[in-house]
Amino acid sequence: MVTVKLKPMFQILEELKPYSKVFVVGCQLGSGRCRNGGLREAYKVAGYLELHGIKVVGVKSPGGTCILEKIDSPQKSLLREISEKADAVLSLACGAGTQLIAENVSIPVKTGVTTLFIGVERERRYFDEYCIACGDCVISDTGGICPVARCPKSLVNGPCGGAIAGKCEVDPSVPCIWFKISQRMEELGELDRLRESTPARDHSRSVYPRRLHLEERD
């Protein structure tokens, strides 16, 4: 899931000072899941803005802001409602969802969150980065564990040699991911595969902006 972090309230307020009518839009699928931009947080931010003299003309948190354009209907358009009621939008959706809103409204769109990473949720409290969407996935060769995202040095051909007692030298609070990869490969009976050199990453696959086109299939 895409993980986001709510910006400090004073920073959000500063961004919105020039505007008198603001529509707050969250996202239940991403931002809401990590409790930094769903409906609950959207109402919390809206209350803060109202206390500081900014009129909030609407609060909505659709199921997926990044597909807002697709689910929009002529009969009841959230995007049209936003444009008609507000002179600015505060989006608590991830960077993709926020940009899609901006493409479809004629008023300024401000972000109230910072998009951090693609990660996993633990105990409904912790979120760990597991993927950077590099475009050149190697996890089939590393026991289903990504060294690009989970090693601070993004090493794809083994550890750096600086780990101590299985802990990362950059951040001793986390395990060396190559230590975990070797343990996993040993469990799978595939430890010898780590002796094979992994080709250098093809960075051309992560040249921005990227696009995925779904072709018609039978």
Order of alpha helices (4+ residues) and beta strands (2+ residues): beta-alpha-beta-alpha-beta-alpha-alpha-beta-alpha-beta-beta-beta-alpha-alpha
